[in-house]
Amino acid sequence: MKLTKTLLASTALTVAAGAAFAESHMASDMTLVSWGGAYQSSQQKAYVEPYQAANEGVNVVWDESSAEAVAKLRAMNEAGNITWDLVDVVASDAIRLCDEGLAMEIDADEVLADGDDGSKASDDFGDLLVSDCFIPQIVYSTTFGYRTDMVGDTPPTSVCAVFDTETYPGKRALEKRPINNMEWALLCDGVAKDEVYDVLETAEGQDRALAKLDTIKDDVIWWSAGADTPQLLADGEIVMGSTYNGRLFSVIEEQDQPVAMLWDAQVFDLDGWIIPAGLSEERLARVKDFVKFATDTQRLADQAKYISYGPARASSAPLVGQHAELGIDMAPHMPTDPNNATNTFLYNYEFWADYRDDIDAKFQAWLAQ
């Protein structure tokens, strides 16, 4: 009996020592890469602050370079100097980074927490695990907001209003990249929704999309940061503009600006983390510990308290409640709400992973003309 107690005590000490050893071999600093603005703030509040509260001494630095993640990780890899620890990217960029060996492949059930309902991570995230390197966080959409005081008595109901400068004169804001713009251009040039990517994979289809965009080129302010359009709308510098639905929620509900949502042909997309390939053991240990915490059921539901993006875990959806400060129900402000999703456009991750570099070059050349 004494021997058994001694063995149990010894085992407990060994486990405790092992845990202490693992903790001591985690890096104390992390550089997280995201998009800035309201979205990054929601990550800070839902993930980072509670993680730091439970892990004293961990220092987190934010880098707002997610829009340039692919190019910068390529350059870091070539230089042999990976300075980022965890990178927030859209799904198509995750696929590209994974295909190029710049992101680490993970086993979701090994690296991520089980759902609070007992489901394995692979089942809880389901089809949103679109790449072996991708760790989903949110479902969001890119859509349009418009100034309610600048559209007269006929507020826009169709995404094609962006091309109607006669009915809705004034500047528009569009993202300075081909994604979404090319799809909307083809839709508004008469291409059926289920044929858009078949058309867009051809040189003729790409030229057709750019020709449609040519019709409003002089009226467009091009944006690069998600916070740009909300600010342009708040300042009254544009009549309408595209951006992420959560950014529009912020300017409408939190800032109480005269802005409304145009949900028509909103483009559903996924956003999540990738872990850069080539991290040291200490940095990788810290990142894995953080990402397991930051993507559990409760944390993903908590993010929806601060921004109107749908959590990527099925087990998180029932926990989505009210805005942390405004006290309003968040479910009706999600892009997936039935009232908002009557006419959605499904983004093709694989298409853009395959064609992004070529179409990017063509789009930037068109912009420079």
Residue frames relative to the residue before (quaternion, step in Angstrom):
aa qw qx qy qz dx dy dz
M 1.0000 0.0000 0.0000 0.0000 0.00 0.00 0.00
K 0.6565 0.4999 -0.3054 0.4752 3.58 0.97 -0.94
L 0.6356 0.5383 -0.3227 0.4495 3.56 1.04 -0.87
T 0.6365 0.5314 -0.3190 0.4590 3.58 1.00 -0.88
K 0.6628 0.5033 -0.3041 0.4635 3.59 0.92 -0.93
T 0.6406 0.5310 -0.3176 0.4548 3.54 1.05 -0.81
L 0.6559 0.5097 -0.3039 0.4665 3.56 1.00 -0.91
L 0.6478 0.5160 -0.3174 0.4620 3.60 0.98 -0.86
A 0.6544 0.5055 -0.3112 0.4685 3.57 0.95 -0.86
S 0.6468 0.5227 -0.3133 0.4585 3.55 1.00 -0.85
T 0.6483 0.5191 -0.3102 0.4626 3.55 0.99 -0.88
A 0.6446 0.5241 -0.3178 0.4569 3.58 0.96 -0.88
L 0.6532 0.5099 -0.3116 0.4651 3.56 0.99 -0.83
T 0.6405 0.5314 -0.3176 0.4544 3.55 1.05 -0.84
V 0.6499 0.5101 -0.3078 0.4719 3.59 0.97 -0.90
A 0.6614 0.5069 -0.3033 0.4622 3.57 0.92 -0.93
A 0.6523 0.5116 -0.3081 0.4667 3.55 0.99 -0.85
G 0.6374 0.5337 -0.3179 0.4559 3.55 1.05 -0.82
A 0.6540 0.5066 -0.3093 0.4690 3.55 0.98 -0.86
A 0.6485 0.5092 -0.3118 0.4721 3.56 0.99 -0.85
F 0.6284 0.5353 -0.3241 0.4620 3.58 1.05 -0.83
A 0.6571 0.5095 -0.3096 0.4612 3.58 0.93 -0.94
E 0.6606 0.5063 -0.3085 0.4606 3.56 0.94 -0.91
S 0.6777 0.4981 -0.2990 0.4508 3.58 0.92 -0.86
H 0.7077 0.4250 -0.2572 0.5024 3.57 1.21 -0.44
M 0.4984 0.5758 -0.4686 0.4477 3.57 1.18 0.61
A 0.5066 -0.6219 0.4967 0.3315 3.55 -1.04 0.72
S 0.3888 -0.7285 0.5138 0.2326 3.57 -1.09 0.64
D 0.7096 0.3857 -0.2460 0.5359 3.58 1.29 -0.22
M 0.0283 -0.7765 0.6291 0.0193 3.56 -1.14 0.71
T 0.1807 -0.7378 0.6376 0.1288 3.54 -1.09 0.78
L 0.1106 -0.7936 0.5981 0.0137 3.54 -0.59 1.23
V 0.2163 -0.7846 0.5727 0.0982 3.55 -0.92 0.93
S 0.1190 0.7957 -0.5833 0.1114 3.57 -0.79 1.01
W 0.6919 -0.5302 0.3641 0.3279 3.54 -1.34 -0.35
G 0.5001 -0.6557 0.4349 0.3616 3.60 1.21 -0.04
G 0.7564 0.4578 -0.2591 0.3888 3.54 -1.33 -0.30
A 0.8324 -0.2271 0.1699 0.4761 3.52 -1.29 -0.54
Y 0.6374 0.5413 -0.3400 0.4303 3.59 1.02 -0.73
Q 0.6789 0.4767 -0.2912 0.4766 3.57 0.84 -0.95
S 0.6101 0.5478 -0.3428 0.4586 3.57 1.09 -0.70
S 0.6451 0.5109 -0.3248 0.4663 3.60 1.02 -0.76
Q 0.6349 0.5125 -0.3296 0.4749 3.59 1.07 -0.66
Q 0.6265 0.5474 -0.3283 0.4473 3.55 1.00 -0.86
K 0.7213 0.4530 -0.2502 0.4603 3.57 0.88 -0.99
A 0.7442 0.4312 -0.2331 0.4536 3.59 0.90 -0.94
Y 0.7937 0.3115 -0.1424 0.5027 3.60 0.99 -0.79
V 0.7740 0.4325 -0.2273 0.4028 3.52 0.50 -1.27
E 0.6886 0.4930 -0.3059 0.4350 3.58 0.76 -0.96
P 0.6869 0.4423 -0.3168 0.4819 3.66 0.83 -0.77
Y 0.6172 0.5335 -0.3579 0.4543 3.62 1.07 -0.61
Q 0.6701 0.4838 -0.3066 0.4722 3.58 0.92 -0.83
A 0.6140 0.5514 -0.3491 0.4439 3.58 1.08 -0.66
A 0.7221 0.4120 -0.2315 0.5052 3.57 1.13 -0.70
N 0.7576 0.2769 -0.1557 0.5701 3.60 1.28 -0.26
E 0.1952 -0.8342 0.5085 0.0859 3.52 0.31 1.32
G 0.7916 0.3321 -0.2432 0.4516 3.55 -1.02 0.82
V 0.5463 0.5971 -0.4150 0.4158 3.61 1.25 -0.06
N 0.1740 -0.7906 0.5842 0.0579 3.55 -0.80 1.08
V 0.1109 -0.8034 0.5844 0.0260 3.57 -0.74 1.08
V 0.1005 -0.7710 0.6281 0.0320 3.55 -0.91 1.02
W 0.2668 -0.7678 0.5638 0.1463 3.58 -0.91 0.94
D 0.0916 -0.7330 0.6712 0.0620 3.52 -1.21 0.73
E 0.2608 -0.8072 0.5153 0.1221 3.61 -0.69 1.06
S 0.3985 0.7596 -0.4220 0.2934 3.58 1.00 0.87
S 0.2648 0.8128 -0.4968 0.1499 3.62 1.16 0.33
A 0.6152 0.5624 -0.3565 0.4221 3.60 1.06 -0.66
E 0.7456 0.3426 -0.1876 0.5399 3.58 1.22 -0.51
A 0.2735 0.8297 -0.4647 0.1445 3.57 1.27 0.26
V 0.6643 0.5159 -0.3277 0.4303 3.60 0.85 -0.90
A 0.6908 0.4776 -0.2854 0.4618 3.58 0.78 -1.00
K 0.6935 0.4847 -0.2900 0.4473 3.58 0.88 -0.89
L 0.6543 0.4890 -0.3259 0.4760 3.60 1.00 -0.72
R 0.5900 0.5465 -0.3669 0.4675 3.59 1.09 -0.61
A 0.6804 0.4883 -0.2860 0.4658 3.57 0.91 -0.94
M 0.6402 0.5204 -0.3250 0.4623 3.59 0.98 -0.82
N 0.6578 0.5161 -0.3072 0.4545 3.55 0.95 -0.90
E 0.6558 0.5121 -0.3084 0.4611 3.56 0.98 -0.85
A 0.6994 0.4513 -0.2558 0.4917 3.57 1.09 -0.77
G 0.3954 -0.7329 0.4662 0.2986 3.58 1.27 -0.28
N 0.6408 0.4950 -0.3201 0.4918 3.57 1.14 0.62
I 0.0440 -0.8134 0.5793 -0.0293 3.59 0.02 1.34
T 0.1060 -0.8386 0.5339 0.0240 3.58 -0.34 1.25
W 0.6378 0.5007 -0.3250 0.4868 3.61 1.27 -0.16
D 0.3136 -0.7686 0.5324 0.1659 3.58 -1.10 0.74
L 0.7885 -0.0174 0.0495 0.6127 3.59 1.06 -0.71
V 0.1126 -0.8351 0.5384 -0.0087 3.56 -0.71 1.10
D 0.2970 -0.7378 0.5867 0.1524 3.55 -0.89 1.05
V 0.0999 0.8025 -0.5770 0.1146 3.58 -0.65 1.12
V 0.5322 -0.5636 0.5055 0.3788 3.53 -1.31 0.25
A 0.6908 -0.5328 0.3011 0.3852 3.55 -1.20 0.58
S 0.6622 0.5138 -0.3315 0.4331 3.62 0.89 -0.84
D 0.6436 0.4974 -0.3280 0.4804 3.60 1.07 -0.67
A 0.6027 0.5456 -0.3565 0.4604 3.60 1.09 -0.64
I 0.6373 0.5205 -0.3276 0.4643 3.58 0.98 -0.81
R 0.6602 0.5052 -0.3093 0.4618 3.59 0.92 -0.88
L 0.6788 0.4919 -0.2945 0.4589 3.58 0.86 -0.94
C 0.6338 0.5194 -0.3233 0.4732 3.56 1.09 -0.72
D 0.6640 0.5138 -0.3017 0.4518 3.58 0.90 -0.94
E 0.7156 0.4395 -0.2442 0.4849 3.58 1.10 -0.71
G 0.5094 -0.6758 0.4093 0.3409 3.59 1.27 0.04
L 0.5010 0.6686 -0.4130 0.3625 3.59 1.24 0.35
A 0.7127 0.3242 -0.2275 0.5790 3.57 1.32 -0.17
M 0.4889 -0.6881 0.4670 0.2636 3.53 -1.10 0.77
E 0.3907 -0.6859 0.5578 0.2564 3.57 -0.98 0.83
I 0.1034 -0.8009 0.5888 0.0341 3.56 -1.03 0.80
D 0.3573 -0.6457 0.6196 0.2676 3.50 -1.36 0.35
A 0.4107 -0.7571 0.4452 0.2445 3.59 -0.30 1.25
D 0.6999 0.4780 -0.2854 0.4474 3.58 0.92 -0.87
E 0.6568 0.4876 -0.3070 0.4865 3.56 1.24 -0.37
V 0.7604 0.4058 -0.2001 0.4659 3.59 0.89 -0.97
L 0.7688 0.3555 -0.1802 0.5001 3.59 1.03 -0.78
A 0.5797 -0.6089 0.4245 0.3360 3.55 -1.17 0.61
D 0.5383 -0.5640 0.5062 0.3686 3.55 -1.24 0.44
G 0.5687 -0.5755 0.4533 0.3739 3.56 -1.23 0.37
D 0.6137 -0.5581 0.4077 0.3816 3.56 -1.20 0.48
D 0.6581 0.4881 -0.3091 0.4828 3.58 1.23 -0.37
G 0.6235 -0.5722 0.3247 0.4225 3.58 1.30 0.20
S 0.5051 0.6619 -0.4234 0.3570 3.60 1.24 -0.11
K 0.5112 -0.6034 0.5122 0.3350 3.54 -1.19 0.59
A 0.6331 -0.5572 0.3739 0.3859 3.58 -1.13 0.65
S 0.6456 0.5421 -0.3293 0.4253 3.59 0.95 -0.84
D 0.6767 0.4531 -0.2864 0.5047 3.58 1.12 -0.62
D 0.6514 0.5405 -0.3123 0.4312 3.57 1.02 -0.83
F 0.7134 0.3900 -0.2352 0.5326 3.59 1.04 -0.79
G 0.1756 -0.8542 0.4766 0.1111 3.58 1.21 -0.54
D 0.8572 -0.1023 0.1024 0.4943 3.55 -0.96 -0.97
L 0.5622 0.6140 -0.3939 0.3895 3.62 1.20 -0.22
L 0.5555 0.5480 -0.4023 0.4789 3.59 1.29 -0.09
V 0.0055 0.8741 -0.4838 0.0431 3.56 0.53 1.25
S 0.7669 0.1791 -0.1287 0.6027 3.58 1.28 -0.06
D 0.5716 -0.6002 0.4361 0.3506 3.57 -1.17 0.55
C 0.7054 0.4446 -0.2554 0.4894 3.59 1.26 -0.30
F 0.6303 0.6018 -0.3015 0.3869 3.58 1.27 -0.37
I 0.1255 -0.7682 0.6261 0.0464 3.56 -0.95 0.98
P 0.2606 -0.8225 0.4789 0.1619 3.64 0.00 1.23
Q 0.1739 -0.7612 0.6145 0.1128 3.53 -1.22 0.64
I 0.8440 -0.0069 0.0869 0.5292 3.56 0.64 -1.13
V 0.2842 -0.6516 0.6625 0.2360 3.47 -1.45 0.32
Y 0.0538 0.7984 -0.5957 0.0693 3.55 -0.74 1.05
S 0.2363 -0.7555 0.5739 0.2098 3.55 -1.23 -0.08
T 0.3175 -0.6642 0.6308 0.2453 3.49 -1.34 0.42
T 0.1232 0.7927 -0.5765 0.1548 3.53 -0.67 1.13
F 0.5460 -0.6371 0.4465 0.3109 3.58 -1.28 -0.08
G 0.1493 -0.7192 0.6674 0.1223 3.46 -1.32 0.60
Y 0.0907 -0.8008 0.5897 0.0527 3.56 -1.14 0.55
R 0.5206 -0.6191 0.4900 0.3249 3.55 -1.24 0.53
T 0.3913 -0.7493 0.4861 0.2216 3.57 -0.59 1.12
D 0.6976 0.4638 -0.2717 0.4737 3.58 1.18 -0.54
M 0.6937 0.4573 -0.2737 0.4845 3.60 1.28 0.11
V 0.6561 0.5260 -0.3113 0.4426 3.61 1.24 0.09
G 0.5126 -0.6722 0.4103 0.3421 3.57 1.24 0.27
D 0.7552 -0.3857 0.2903 0.4434 3.56 -1.19 -0.63
T 0.7118 0.3989 -0.2469 0.5228 3.60 1.28 -0.04
P 0.1396 -0.8109 0.5634 0.0747 3.60 0.22 1.19
P 0.5591 -0.6368 0.4082 0.3395 3.59 -1.00 0.74
T 0.1610 -0.7805 0.5985 0.0823 3.55 -1.13 0.76
S 0.7260 0.3616 -0.2131 0.5447 3.58 1.29 -0.29
V 0.5628 -0.6000 0.4490 0.3487 3.57 -1.10 0.70
C 0.6083 0.5854 -0.3497 0.4062 3.59 1.14 -0.57
A 0.4422 0.6753 -0.4619 0.3675 3.59 1.27 -0.01
V 0.5670 0.6041 -0.3906 0.4011 3.59 1.12 -0.51
F 0.7089 0.4286 -0.2504 0.5011 3.58 1.18 -0.59
D 0.6178 0.5446 -0.3337 0.4586 3.59 1.30 -0.11
T 0.0587 -0.8445 0.5323 0.0024 3.56 0.22 1.29
E 0.5645 0.5889 -0.3933 0.4241 3.61 1.23 -0.24
T 0.7171 0.4149 -0.2441 0.5040 3.57 0.89 -0.95
Y 0.7985 0.1668 -0.0564 0.5757 3.56 1.04 -0.85
P 0.0618 -0.8291 0.5555 0.0155 3.58 0.33 1.22
G 0.5438 0.6070 -0.4600 0.3524 3.53 -1.20 0.51
K 0.6461 -0.5307 0.3887 0.3870 3.53 -1.31 0.18
R 0.2046 -0.7295 0.6382 0.1367 3.52 -1.26 0.59
A 0.2563 -0.7333 0.5985 0.1961 3.57 -1.26 0.33
L 0.0175 0.7761 -0.6287 0.0463 3.55 -0.90 1.03
E 0.5536 -0.6178 0.4398 0.3442 3.54 -1.13 0.67
K 0.4632 -0.7041 0.4792 0.2452 3.55 -1.05 0.88
R 0.6090 0.4622 -0.4020 0.5039 3.54 0.66 1.20
P 0.6084 -0.6115 0.3614 0.3540 3.59 -1.12 0.50
I 0.5641 0.6319 -0.3925 0.3584 3.60 1.05 -0.72
N 0.8063 0.1842 -0.2312 0.5124 3.54 -0.99 1.05
N 0.6673 0.4923 -0.3215 0.4572 3.62 0.81 -0.90
M 0.6669 0.4984 -0.3074 0.4608 3.58 0.92 -0.88
E 0.6525 0.5155 -0.3137 0.4583 3.58 0.99 -0.83
W 0.6660 0.4897 -0.3079 0.4709 3.60 0.88 -0.92
A 0.6293 0.5460 -0.3383 0.4374 3.58 0.98 -0.82
L 0.6842 0.4716 -0.2917 0.4737 3.58 0.90 -0.87
L 0.6146 0.5406 -0.3476 0.4573 3.60 0.98 -0.79
C 0.7404 0.4097 -0.2215 0.4847 3.57 0.91 -0.94
D 0.6302 0.4684 -0.3443 0.5147 3.56 1.32 0.12
G 0.6836 -0.5493 0.2570 0.4060 3.54 1.29 0.41
V 0.4791 0.6556 -0.4559 0.3644 3.61 1.21 0.16
A 0.4830 -0.6664 0.4867 0.2927 3.58 -0.92 0.91
K 0.6347 -0.5811 0.3590 0.3614 3.54 -1.07 0.81
D 0.7358 0.4283 -0.2446 0.4640 3.59 0.88 -0.90
E 0.6724 0.4719 -0.3026 0.4833 3.60 1.28 0.07
V 0.4058 0.7633 -0.4452 0.2335 3.57 1.29 -0.21
Y 0.7387 0.4202 -0.2601 0.4584 3.61 0.74 -0.96
D 0.5696 0.5586 -0.3857 0.4634 3.59 1.17 -0.44
V 0.6667 0.4789 -0.2888 0.4926 3.57 1.02 -0.82
L 0.7007 0.5108 -0.2738 0.4161 3.56 0.87 -0.99
E 0.6275 0.5412 -0.3611 0.4277 3.60 1.11 -0.39
T 0.6410 0.4939 -0.3283 0.4873 3.60 1.27 -0.10
A 0.5944 -0.5675 0.4291 0.3747 3.57 -1.18 0.56
E 0.6354 0.5335 -0.3247 0.4541 3.57 1.04 -0.78
G 0.6558 0.5127 -0.3054 0.4623 3.56 0.99 -0.81
Q 0.6352 0.5168 -0.3224 0.4749 3.56 1.03 -0.77
D 0.6510 0.5024 -0.3111 0.4764 3.58 0.97 -0.82
R 0.6234 0.5427 -0.3348 0.4525 3.58 1.07 -0.76
A 0.6532 0.5057 -0.3103 0.4705 3.59 0.97 -0.85
L 0.6747 0.4882 -0.2977 0.4667 3.59 0.91 -0.88
A 0.6132 0.5424 -0.3483 0.4566 3.59 1.09 -0.67
K 0.6412 0.5060 -0.3208 0.4795 3.58 1.03 -0.76
L 0.6592 0.4957 -0.3041 0.4766 3.59 0.97 -0.83
D 0.5543 0.6167 -0.3737 0.4158 3.57 1.20 -0.57
T 0.6281 0.5804 -0.3342 0.3962 3.58 1.07 -0.73
I 0.7753 0.2627 -0.1663 0.5498 3.61 1.21 -0.38
K 0.3180 0.8028 -0.4710 0.1802 3.59 1.28 0.03
D 0.6878 0.4897 -0.2852 0.4535 3.59 0.95 -0.87
D 0.6973 0.4587 -0.2625 0.4842 3.58 1.25 -0.34
V 0.6023 0.6016 -0.3357 0.4033 3.59 1.29 0.02
I 0.1732 -0.6951 0.6859 0.1280 3.50 -1.21 0.77
W 0.2702 -0.7998 0.5202 0.1291 3.58 -0.59 1.15
W 0.1549 -0.8136 0.5567 0.0641 3.57 -0.81 0.98
S 0.2465 -0.7673 0.5768 0.1330 3.54 -1.24 0.56
A 0.7449 0.3219 -0.1891 0.5529 3.59 1.13 -0.62
G 0.5850 -0.6305 0.3944 0.3237 3.56 -1.00 0.89
A 0.6487 0.5311 -0.3157 0.4444 3.58 1.18 -0.54
D 0.5105 0.6916 -0.4107 0.3041 3.62 1.21 -0.36
T 0.6976 0.4805 -0.2907 0.4450 3.60 0.74 -1.03
P 0.6458 0.5043 -0.3529 0.4517 3.66 0.81 -0.77
Q 0.6609 0.4971 -0.3148 0.4658 3.59 0.99 -0.78
L 0.6429 0.5147 -0.3182 0.4695 3.59 1.00 -0.81
L 0.6407 0.5057 -0.3151 0.4841 3.58 1.06 -0.75
A 0.6609 0.5135 -0.3071 0.4530 3.58 0.90 -0.92
D 0.7071 0.4494 -0.2502 0.4852 3.57 1.07 -0.77
G 0.4457 -0.7114 0.4409 0.3177 3.59 1.27 -0.15
E 0.4187 0.7271 -0.4542 0.2995 3.59 1.20 0.43
I 0.7638 0.2129 -0.1420 0.5926 3.60 1.25 -0.31
V 0.4594 -0.6609 0.5136 0.2973 3.56 -1.23 0.46
M 0.7883 -0.0619 0.0486 0.6102 3.57 1.15 -0.64
G 0.0558 0.8099 -0.5823 0.0439 3.55 -1.19 0.44
S 0.4507 -0.6812 0.5134 0.2631 3.52 -1.22 0.57
T 0.2317 0.7274 -0.6368 0.1083 3.52 -1.25 0.55
Y 0.6887 -0.4604 0.3511 0.4365 3.57 -1.28 -0.16
N 0.5894 -0.6325 0.3615 0.3491 3.55 -0.90 0.91
G 0.6298 0.5484 -0.3433 0.4298 3.60 1.05 -0.66
R 0.6211 0.5257 -0.3409 0.4708 3.58 1.09 -0.65
L 0.6557 0.4974 -0.3122 0.4744 3.58 1.03 -0.76
F 0.5814 0.5636 -0.3626 0.4613 3.58 1.09 -0.70
S 0.6613 0.5277 -0.3061 0.4365 3.56 0.92 -0.93
V 0.7112 0.4462 -0.2767 0.4675 3.60 0.83 -0.94
I 0.6716 0.4909 -0.2983 0.4680 3.61 1.10 -0.65
E 0.8084 0.3227 -0.1491 0.4692 3.57 0.60 -1.16
E 0.7384 0.4120 -0.2399 0.4770 3.59 0.91 -0.85
Q 0.7645 0.3437 -0.1915 0.5106 3.57 1.03 -0.81
D 0.3082 -0.7996 0.4685 0.2150 3.58 1.34 -0.18
Q 0.2797 0.7609 -0.5262 0.2567 3.56 0.94 0.96
P 0.5446 -0.6161 0.4467 0.3525 3.65 -1.18 0.44
V 0.3691 0.7090 -0.4877 0.3511 3.54 0.62 1.22
A 0.0917 -0.7833 0.6130 0.0483 3.57 -1.10 0.72
M 0.5098 -0.6485 0.4853 0.2899 3.54 -1.30 0.46
L 0.1379 -0.7233 0.6674 0.1117 3.52 -1.23 0.68
W 0.1731 -0.8482 0.4964 0.0636 3.56 -0.03 1.33
D 0.4753 0.7081 -0.4364 0.2869 3.61 1.19 -0.35
A 0.8469 0.0328 -0.0833 0.5241 3.58 -0.93 1.05
Q 0.1939 0.7625 -0.5833 0.2019 3.56 1.00 0.77
V 0.3281 -0.7560 0.5415 0.1657 3.55 -1.01 0.88
F 0.3035 -0.7598 0.5521 0.1605 3.55 -0.50 1.21
D 0.0750 0.7820 -0.6155 0.0633 3.56 -1.01 0.80
L 0.3685 -0.6999 0.5710 0.2197 3.52 -1.37 0.25
D 0.0863 -0.7669 0.6338 0.0523 3.51 -1.19 0.63
G 0.1851 0.7930 -0.5633 0.1400 3.55 -1.01 0.73
W 0.6392 -0.5423 0.4025 0.3677 3.53 -1.36 -0.14
I 0.0355 -0.7019 0.6985 0.1350 3.48 -1.43 0.31
I 0.3358 -0.7012 0.5898 0.2183 3.54 -1.21 0.61
P 0.4240 -0.7122 0.4839 0.2808 3.63 -0.58 1.03
A 0.4735 -0.6446 0.5173 0.3044 3.56 -1.07 0.72
G 0.7777 0.4001 -0.2617 0.4083 3.55 -1.18 0.61
L 0.4038 0.7029 -0.4981 0.3078 3.62 1.17 0.34
S 0.5442 -0.5864 0.4786 0.3618 3.57 -1.19 0.51
E 0.6707 -0.5028 0.3515 0.4169 3.59 -1.22 0.39
E 0.6631 0.5159 -0.3120 0.4437 3.59 0.96 -0.87
R 0.6762 0.4727 -0.2976 0.4804 3.58 0.92 -0.86
L 0.6510 0.5207 -0.3177 0.4518 3.58 0.96 -0.83
A 0.6274 0.5388 -0.3377 0.4496 3.59 1.01 -0.78
R 0.6666 0.4890 -0.3051 0.4728 3.60 0.94 -0.84
V 0.6522 0.5223 -0.3172 0.4486 3.58 0.92 -0.91
K 0.6641 0.5004 -0.3128 0.4590 3.59 0.88 -0.89
D 0.6395 0.5194 -0.3270 0.4629 3.57 0.99 -0.79
F 0.6716 0.4934 -0.2959 0.4668 3.58 0.95 -0.87
V 0.7121 0.4741 -0.2900 0.4290 3.58 0.74 -1.00
K 0.5909 0.5490 -0.3712 0.4601 3.61 1.12 -0.55
F 0.6618 0.4889 -0.2846 0.4919 3.56 1.05 -0.82
A 0.7333 0.4865 -0.2453 0.4068 3.57 0.76 -1.11
T 0.7518 0.3521 -0.2118 0.5157 3.59 1.18 -0.39
D 0.3960 0.6980 -0.5138 0.3031 3.59 1.09 0.47
T 0.7569 -0.4204 0.2530 0.4317 3.56 -1.28 0.26
Q 0.7172 0.4695 -0.2659 0.4410 3.57 0.77 -1.05
R 0.6686 0.5157 -0.3174 0.4315 3.58 0.90 -0.90
L 0.6632 0.4898 -0.3195 0.4671 3.61 0.94 -0.79
A 0.6299 0.5033 -0.3324 0.4893 3.59 1.10 -0.66
D 0.6353 0.5474 -0.3283 0.4347 3.59 1.02 -0.79
Q 0.6079 0.5667 -0.3722 0.4133 3.59 1.00 -0.70
A 0.6394 0.5450 -0.3195 0.4382 3.59 1.10 -0.70
K 0.5223 0.6067 -0.4251 0.4224 3.60 1.27 0.00
Y 0.7659 0.3854 -0.1646 0.4877 3.55 1.20 -0.57
I 0.8001 0.0737 -0.0299 0.5946 3.59 1.18 -0.38
S 0.4763 -0.7279 0.4301 0.2416 3.57 -1.02 0.82
Y 0.3633 0.6801 -0.5448 0.3295 3.55 0.58 1.22
G 0.4571 -0.6989 0.4803 0.2683 3.56 -0.99 0.84
P 0.4632 -0.6824 0.4817 0.2962 3.61 -0.86 0.86
A 0.5145 -0.6925 0.4258 0.2729 3.55 -1.01 0.87
R 0.6491 0.4977 -0.3231 0.4758 3.62 1.17 -0.40
A 0.4980 -0.6471 0.4889 0.3069 3.57 -0.97 0.84
S 0.6738 0.5182 -0.3031 0.4308 3.59 0.99 -0.83
S 0.6166 0.5598 -0.3457 0.4323 3.61 1.24 -0.34
A 0.5622 0.6644 -0.3810 0.3119 3.59 1.05 -0.76
P 0.6903 0.4767 -0.3178 0.4418 3.67 0.81 -0.82
L 0.6636 0.5200 -0.3004 0.4460 3.58 1.22 -0.40
V 0.4819 0.6582 -0.4479 0.3658 3.59 1.26 -0.13
G 0.0433 -0.8337 0.5498 -0.0284 3.56 -0.66 1.12
Q 0.8005 -0.2602 0.2316 0.4877 3.52 -0.78 -1.10
H 0.6151 -0.5225 0.4395 0.3943 3.52 -1.30 0.42
A 0.5564 -0.6643 0.3898 0.3118 3.58 -0.86 0.98
E 0.7874 0.3048 -0.1591 0.5116 3.59 1.03 -0.70
L 0.7296 0.4441 -0.2465 0.4579 3.59 0.96 -0.84
G 0.3470 -0.7709 0.4703 0.2533 3.57 1.19 -0.52
I 0.5164 0.6304 -0.4308 0.3879 3.60 1.21 0.32
D 0.5596 -0.5888 0.4558 0.3639 3.57 -1.15 0.59
M 0.3543 -0.7788 0.4858 0.1787 3.57 -0.81 1.03
A 0.5298 0.6737 -0.4069 0.3160 3.60 1.09 -0.60
P 0.6968 0.4756 -0.3112 0.4375 3.68 0.80 -0.83
H 0.6704 0.4897 -0.2967 0.4719 3.59 1.26 -0.28
M 0.5082 0.6458 -0.4228 0.3820 3.58 1.27 0.06
P 0.5560 -0.6192 0.4260 0.3551 3.62 -1.01 0.67
T 0.6670 0.5187 -0.2892 0.4500 3.56 1.20 -0.55
D 0.4371 0.6867 -0.4756 0.3334 3.62 1.24 -0.08
P 0.5734 -0.6389 0.3807 0.3437 3.64 -0.83 0.93
N 0.6543 0.5192 -0.3241 0.4441 3.61 1.01 -0.70
N 0.7044 0.4457 -0.2538 0.4907 3.57 1.19 -0.56
A 0.7329 0.4538 -0.2063 0.4630 3.55 1.18 -0.58
T 0.2782 0.7903 -0.5086 0.1985 3.60 1.07 0.64
N 0.7925 0.0604 -0.0463 0.6051 3.61 1.14 -0.54
T 0.0868 0.8183 -0.5569 0.1129 3.54 0.07 1.30
F 0.2714 -0.7213 0.6050 0.2003 3.53 -1.30 0.34
L 0.2951 -0.7831 0.5251 0.1547 3.58 -0.71 1.09
Y 0.3845 -0.7470 0.5129 0.1763 3.51 -0.59 1.25
N 0.2871 -0.7684 0.5528 0.1468 3.59 -0.94 0.92
Y 0.2978 -0.7985 0.4989 0.1574 3.58 -0.11 1.31
E 0.6770 0.5119 -0.3014 0.4345 3.56 0.86 -1.00
F 0.6141 0.5540 -0.3534 0.4372 3.59 0.98 -0.78
W 0.7372 0.4230 -0.2495 0.4641 3.56 0.74 -1.04
A 0.5732 0.5538 -0.3907 0.4606 3.60 1.12 -0.44
D 0.7095 0.4581 -0.2510 0.4731 3.59 1.03 -0.82
Y 0.8143 0.3194 -0.1231 0.4688 3.59 0.88 -0.96
R 0.4174 0.7659 -0.4399 0.2137 3.60 1.23 -0.28
D 0.6926 0.4899 -0.3112 0.4284 3.61 0.69 -0.98
D 0.6863 0.4898 -0.2893 0.4532 3.59 0.87 -0.94
I 0.7042 0.4451 -0.2788 0.4777 3.58 0.85 -0.93
D 0.5640 0.5816 -0.3785 0.4476 3.59 1.12 -0.60
A 0.6716 0.5038 -0.2967 0.4551 3.56 0.86 -1.01
K 0.6623 0.5040 -0.2975 0.4677 3.56 0.98 -0.88
F 0.6594 0.5151 -0.2999 0.4583 3.57 0.97 -0.87
Q 0.6747 0.4844 -0.3026 0.4675 3.60 0.89 -0.88
A 0.6189 0.5274 -0.3435 0.4700 3.59 1.07 -0.67
W 0.6371 0.5211 -0.3151 0.4726 3.58 1.07 -0.80
L 0.6372 0.5386 -0.3242 0.4459 3.57 0.98 -0.85
A 0.6963 0.4973 -0.2658 0.4442 3.56 1.03 -0.87
Q 0.5378 0.6484 -0.3997 0.3613 3.61 1.21 -0.30
